Amino acid sequence: MAASQIAPARGTAYWQRRVFLGAWITYFAYYLCRLNMPMAKTRMCDHFGWDAAGMGAVFSALTLAYAVGQFVNGQLTDRFGARRIGGLGVFGSVVANLAVLGVTLAWNPRQMGAATGLAVIVGLWAANGFFQAMGWPPMVRLIAHWYPTSRRGSVMGVLGTCYQLGGAFSWLLAFFLTGYYVRALGGDWRAVFAVPAALFAAVGVAFLWLVRDRPEDVGLTTESEAGQDMAASPRPAPADGRLLRNVRATLANPYLWIVAWTFFLLDVNRYGFVNWLPAYLEERTAGEASTLLENIQEVIKRIIHPLAGSAGAVLAGWATDRFFGGRRAPVIAGLLAALGVLSVVFPYVEPHRTVLILPVVAGIGFCTYGPHILMVGHAAQDFGTRHGAAGAAGFIDAMGYVGASLAGWGAGRLIAARGYEIAFVTFGSAAFLGAILISVLWKVGPTSRGLCDRTPAAPSEPNR
């Protein structure tokens, strides 16, 4: 029996839970095929003969392609739907990871020099970045279509835990596959690309089965069951996803530009830690973890950043609704200021002193992912509206990943020239600047200037 026939009997609540589960699990799994490369840094450098700047070029390839992909794929998601674009991103990323695996297996130093190997991997990891950029805009659009404005603060806060927990699990899996799996079990470190790809492919199949783009696709009408602020016409306006109109509406929105530039600065900091925290800890604590307890402590040091971030995402979304009437800027500014302080302090804390380093890294994660979800999730829906939420999220995230690219090759060059301390202080300075910039929107909320998505846009009008 078709979904549209059985859905009305099950009701909106059933499909909201089902779609949320599909979105959460899928974006959790997106990180499997993204964060495996930073954890494989040492192995890749040894295998290909690269230095930190070379590996930084690989990191920047993903983030620059991700930036372009976020903007393009956000608009494509509004045009073709979350299910199609999100599913394509899964399987494209799987293929890219398997291609990297193939190159590492086939690479012969006598036939392919280090520079050639770097160019090939940079190209493949850039392709992976573009497909990875098909992940977040579809999830934002799904929530925007399935949940009313009044619930998005809490729902997006919980959805935001998927990429913190996904990041933690991805780092943990990659740490195992490049470490204990090799040393104690005699495994091949290149499994760090094969195993995540296999898991991600399975999740992609589940995603296509679980989600539907809109309540109307399963025979539901939102007006009677979810409230007027989720109302939609039974047949969507054919202009719902027209690329040029959505692009103009996105680029003409001054609020989105301010959020996007703040997100740019946040991602300089965020990917500074994502890319270089594992390598920094490995370099500063090399050979110190000899017992099982010490190995566990080293694992926790690496995954506490995204784990604490999940708490930040939930509490930040709750705080904006509870204390600021849906205004995101006050919470974002406060957390970014705290992030700046902790980032500057971080390189001066002894890495082997677990009791000191863990609270600092946890605080950095908490203060990173709280504002992160508020900008790329809540603000995108507030200012992009239900019909343009994916495009707005893609634009904001694109700007963020331009900043993230600076934390790849640029940070690699800075670390090689000046050391880790200067690099982490630079990451902290970016957070301070972001706190100042977002304060411009201190009094702006989702209802400002008609931005609350109470009714659908008329077919002949641009999204606001």
C-alpha positions in Angstrom: 0.0 0.0 0.0 1.3 3.4 -0.9 2.6 5.7 1.8 0.0 8.3 0.8 -2.8 5.8 1.6 -1.6 4.7 5.0 -0.2 8.0 6.3 -3.5 9.7 7.3 -4.4 6.8 9.5 -1.0 7.1 11.3 -1.1 10.8 11.6 1.3 13.7 11.6 3.0 12.8 14.8 4.0 9.4 13.5 5.5 10.9 10.3 7.2 13.7 12.3 9.0 11.1 14.4 9.9 9.0 11.4 11.3 11.9 9.3 13.2 13.3 12.3 14.8 9.8 12.9 15.8 9.6 9.3 17.3 13.0 9.3 19.1 12.5 12.6 20.6 9.1 11.7 21.6 10.2 8.2 23.4 13.4 9.1 25.1 11.5 12.0 26.5 9.1 9.4 27.6 11.9 7.0 30.5 12.5 9.4 31.8 8.9 9.0 33.1 9.8 5.5 34.3 13.3 6.4 36.2 13.1 9.6 38.1 9.9 8.8 40.7 11.9 6.9 41.9 14.2 9.8 42.3 11.1 11.9 44.3 9.4 9.2 46.6 12.4 8.8 49.8 10.7 10.2 49.3 7.6 8.2 48.5 9.5 5.0 51.6 11.7 5.4 53.8 8.7 6.0 52.3 6.8 3.1 52.6 9.6 0.5 55.5 11.6 2.0 53.6 14.8 2.6 54.2 17.5 5.2 51.6 19.4 7.3 51.0 21.9 4.5 50.4 19.1 2.0 47.8 17.5 4.4 46.3 20.9 5.0 45.7 21.2 1.2 43.6 18.0 1.4 41.6 19.5 4.3 41.1 22.7 2.3 40.0 20.8 -0.8 37.1 19.4 1.1 36.1 22.6 2.8 36.3 24.8 -0.3 34.3 22.3 -2.4 31.9 22.0 0.5 31.4 25.8 0.5 30.6 25.8 -3.2 28.4 22.7 -2.7 26.5 24.2 0.2 25.3 27.1 -1.8 24.6 25.1 -4.9 23.0 22.1 -3.2 20.9 24.3 -0.9 19.2 25.8 -3.9 19.0 22.4 -5.6 17.3 21.0 -2.4 14.7 23.7 -2.6 14.1 22.8 -6.2 14.3 19.0 -6.2 13.5 18.1 -2.6 15.4 16.9 0.4 15.0 13.2 -0.2 16.7 13.2 -3.6 19.6 15.5 -2.8 20.3 14.0 0.6 20.3 10.5 -0.9 22.6 11.5 -3.8 25.0 13.1 -1.3 25.3 9.8 0.7 26.1 7.6 -2.3 28.4 10.2 -3.9 30.5 10.5 -0.7 30.7 6.7 -0.5 32.1 6.5 -4.0 34.6 9.3 -3.2 35.9 7.5 -0.1 36.2 4.2 -2.0 38.2 6.0 -4.7 40.6 7.3 -2.1 40.9 3.8 -0.7 41.7 2.6 -4.3 44.4 5.2 -4.7 46.1 4.3 -1.4 46.1 0.7 -2.4 47.4 1.2 -5.9 49.9 4.0 -5.2 53.5 3.2 -6.2 56.1 5.7 -5.2 58.3 4.8 -8.1 55.6 5.6 -10.6 53.7 8.4 -8.8 55.6 11.1 -6.9 54.4 12.7 -3.7 53.1 15.7 -5.6 51.1 13.6 -8.0 49.6 11.6 -5.2 48.7 14.8 -3.4 47.0 16.2 -6.5 44.9 13.0 -7.0 43.8 12.9 -3.3 43.1 16.6 -3.3 40.8 16.1 -6.3 39.0 13.1 -4.8 38.6 14.8 -1.4 37.2 17.9 -3.1 34.6 15.7 -4.8 33.8 14.2 -1.4 33.3 17.7 0.0 30.8 18.6 -2.7 28.8 15.4 -2.0 29.1 16.0 1.7 27.5 19.4 1.1 24.3 17.6 0.1 23.7 16.6 3.7 22.7 19.6 5.9 20.4 21.6 3.6 18.0 18.7 3.1 17.8 18.1 6.8 17.0 21.8 7.5 14.3 21.7 4.8 12.8 18.5 6.2 12.4 20.0 9.7 11.1 23.3 8.2 8.4 21.4 6.3 7.5 18.9 9.0 7.5 21.1 12.2 5.9 24.4 13.0 7.9 27.5 13.8 6.9 27.4 17.4 8.7 24.0 17.9 11.8 24.5 15.7 13.9 25.9 18.5 13.8 22.6 20.5 13.6 20.3 17.5 16.6 21.8 15.8 18.5 21.8 19.1 18.0 18.0 19.3 18.7 17.5 15.6 22.0 19.4 16.1 23.2 16.6 18.4 23.5 14.4 15.4 26.6 16.0 14.0 28.3 16.3 17.4 27.6 12.7 18.3 28.3 11.7 14.7 31.6 13.5 14.9 32.5 11.8 18.1 31.6 8.4 16.8 33.5 9.0 13.5 36.6 10.1 15.3 36.4 7.1 17.7 35.9 4.7 14.8 38.8 6.3 12.8 41.0 6.3 15.8 40.4 2.6 16.3 40.9 1.8 12.6 44.2 3.7 12.4 45.5 2.7 15.8 44.5 -0.3 17.8 43.2 -2.2 14.8 46.6 -1.9 13.2 48.9 -2.3 16.2 47.1 -5.1 18.0 45.0 -6.8 15.4 47.3 -6.6 12.4 44.7 -4.7 10.3 45.3 -2.3 7.4 44.9 1.4 8.3 43.2 1.9 5.0 40.1 0.4 6.5 39.5 3.9 7.7 38.0 4.6 4.3 36.4 1.3 3.6 34.5 0.7 6.9 32.9 4.2 7.1 31.9 3.9 3.4 30.1 0.6 4.0 28.2 1.9 7.1 27.3 5.1 5.3 25.9 3.3 2.3 23.6 1.2 4.6 22.3 4.4 6.3 21.6 6.0 2.8 19.2 3.1 2.0 17.5 3.7 5.3 17.2 7.4 4.7 15.4 6.9 1.4 13.0 4.5 3.1 12.3 6.7 6.1 11.8 10.3 4.9 9.3 12.1 2.7 9.8 15.7 1.6 6.5 17.2 2.8 3.4 16.1 4.8 1.4 16.5 1.5 3.5 13.7 0.0 2.0 11.2 2.3 -1.5 12.4 2.2 -1.5 14.7 5.2 -2.8 18.2 5.5 -0.8 20.3 8.0 -3.4 22.9 8.7 -5.6 20.8 11.0 -2.9 18.8 12.8 0.1 21.1 13.3 -1.2 24.6 13.5 -1.6 27.5 11.1 2.1 28.3 11.1 2.8 25.1 9.3 0.0 25.6 6.7 0.7 24.6 3.2 -1.3 24.3 0.0 -2.1 20.7 -1.1 -0.2 21.3 -4.3 3.0 23.3 -3.8 3.6 26.3 -5.9 5.6 25.4 -8.9 8.0 28.2 -8.0 8.8 26.7 -4.7 12.2 25.8 -5.9 13.0 28.1 -8.8 16.7 28.5 -8.5 17.1 32.1 -9.7 14.3 33.5 -7.6 15.5 31.6 -4.5 19.1 32.8 -5.1 18.0 36.4 -5.4 15.9 36.1 -2.2 18.8 34.6 -0.3 21.4 37.1 -1.4 19.1 40.1 -0.9 18.5 39.2 2.8 20.8 41.4 5.0 20.2 39.2 8.1 21.5 36.2 6.3 24.7 38.0 5.3 25.4 38.9 8.9 24.8 35.4 10.1 26.9 34.0 7.2 29.9 36.2 8.0 29.7 35.3 11.6 29.5 31.6 10.7 32.6 32.1 8.5 34.5 33.2 11.6 33.1 30.4 13.7 34.2 27.8 11.2 37.7 29.2 11.2 37.7 28.2 14.9 35.7 25.0 14.6 37.7 23.4 11.8 40.9 24.6 13.4 40.1 22.2 16.2 38.5 19.5 13.9 41.6 19.4 11.6 44.4 19.9 14.0 43.3 18.8 17.5 44.0 15.1 16.8 47.4 15.8 15.3 48.3 18.3 18.1 47.5 15.8 20.8 49.3 12.9 19.0 52.4 15.0 18.6 52.4 16.4 22.2 51.6 13.1 23.9 53.4 10.6 21.6 54.4 7.4 23.4 52.8 8.4 26.7 49.7 6.1 26.4 51.0 2.6 27.4 48.2 1.3 29.6 44.5 0.6 28.6 43.4 3.5 30.9 45.9 5.9 29.3 44.7 4.9 25.8 41.1 5.5 26.9 42.1 8.9 28.2 43.6 9.8 24.8 40.4 8.7 23.0 38.3 10.9 25.3 40.5 13.9 24.7 39.7 13.7 21.0 36.0 13.0 21.2 35.1 15.3 24.1 35.0 18.2 21.7 32.0 17.1 19.7 30.4 15.2 22.7 30.2 18.4 24.8 29.0 20.2 21.6 25.8 18.1 21.6 24.9 19.6 25.0 25.7 23.0 23.7 23.4 22.5 20.7 20.5 21.5 22.8 20.9 24.1 25.5 21.5 26.9 23.1 18.3 26.3 21.2 16.4 26.0 24.4 17.8 29.2 25.8 16.9 31.3 22.8 13.2 30.2 23.1 13.1 30.3 26.9 14.9 33.6 27.7 15.1 35.6 24.4 11.8 35.0 22.7 13.4 33.2 19.7 16.2 35.8 19.3 19.4 33.9 18.5 22.0 36.6 18.5 22.4 37.1 22.3 23.1 33.4 22.9 25.4 33.2 19.9 27.4 36.3 20.9 27.9 35.1 24.5 29.0 31.6 23.5 31.4 32.9 20.8 33.0 35.3 23.4 33.5 32.3 25.7 34.9 30.3 22.8 37.5 32.9 22.1 38.7 32.9 25.7 38.9 29.1 25.9 40.7 28.8 22.5 43.4 31.2 23.5 43.9 29.4 26.8 44.0 25.9 25.2 47.6 25.7 23.8 49.0 26.7 27.2 47.4 23.8 29.0 49.6 20.7 29.3 48.1 18.1 26.9 49.1 15.2 29.2 47.3 16.6 32.2 43.9 15.0 31.5 42.2 16.7 34.5 43.0 20.1 33.0 42.8 19.5 29.2 39.4 17.7 29.2 37.4 20.6 30.7 39.0 23.1 28.3 38.3 21.0 25.2 34.8 20.2 26.5 34.1 23.9 27.0 35.4 24.7 23.5 33.1 22.0 22.0 30.1 23.3 24.0 30.7 26.9 22.9 31.3 25.9 19.3 28.3 23.8 18.5 25.7 25.9 20.4 26.1 28.9 18.1 26.8 26.6 15.2 23.3 25.0 15.2 21.7 28.4 16.0 23.1 29.9 12.8 23.0 27.1 10.3 19.7 25.7 11.6 17.5 28.1 13.6 18.6 31.3 11.8 18.4 29.7 8.4 14.8 28.8 9.1 13.9 32.1 10.7 15.3 34.3 7.9 14.9 31.9 5.0 11.4 30.7 5.8 10.0 27.2 5.2 10.2 27.6 1.4 13.8 28.9 1.3 15.2 27.3 4.4 17.5 24.9 2.5 18.9 27.7 0.4 19.5 29.9 3.4 21.2 27.1 5.3 23.3 26.3 2.2 24.4 29.9 1.9 25.3 30.3 5.6 27.2 26.9 5.6 29.0 27.9 2.4 30.4 31.0 4.0 31.4 28.9 7.0 33.4 26.5 4.9 35.2 29.3 3.1 36.4 30.1 6.6 37.0 26.4 7.3 39.4 26.3 4.3 41.6 28.8 6.1 41.9 26.2 8.9 43.2 23.7 6.4 46.0 24.8 4.2 46.4 28.2 5.8 46.6 26.8 9.3 49.0 24.1 8.1 51.3 26.8 6.8 50.9 28.8 10.0 51.7 25.8 12.2 54.8 24.9 10.1 56.1 28.5 10.4 55.0 29.6 13.9 53.8 26.5 15.8 50.5 25.4 17.2 50.2 28.0 19.9 49.9 30.9 17.4 47.5 28.9 15.4 45.1 28.3 18.3 45.3 31.9 19.4 44.3 32.9 15.8 41.3 30.5 16.0 40.3 32.2 19.2 40.6 35.7 17.7 38.2 34.6 15.0 35.6 33.7 17.6 35.9 37.1 19.3 35.3 38.9 16.0 32.2 36.7 15.4 30.8 37.7 18.7 31.1 41.3 17.8 29.6 40.9 14.4 26.5 38.9 15.4 25.7 41.5 18.1 24.3 43.7 15.2 21.3 41.4 15.3 20.9 41.4 19.0 17.3 42.6 18.9 16.2 40.7 15.8 14.0 37.7 16.1 12.1 35.4 13.8 9.0 37.7 13.8 11.0 40.8 12.8 9.8 42.4 9.5 7.5 39.5 8.8 10.2 36.9 8.9 8.2 34.3 10.9 7.0 31.7 8.5 3.3 31.8 9.3 1.9 31.4 5.9 3.2 30.1 2.6 4.6 32.4 0.1 2.3 33.2 -2.8 3.2 31.5 -6.0 4.1 34.8 -7.7 6.1 36.3 -4.8 9.8 35.7 -3.9 10.5 34.0 -0.6 11.2 36.3 2.3 
